């Protein structure tokens, strides 16, 4: 599924149309406001915020190892995709 299908479901039809048709860059505060991103971090604190988020995820999925996920090459893995 591509951006044209998923983006309206994330940010709404109006924002998605504007993003896809114009291709203008979106600054972080606007991206957060429209729901394109879920959280902003202070400059220089991204790694700290990512580690904190990873710890929170591990409390939800205790079996998740720190080395699993994007780093193991499964970034494109889509468990909901029919085969």
Order of alpha helices (4+ residues) and beta strands (2+ residues): alpha-alpha-alpha-alpha
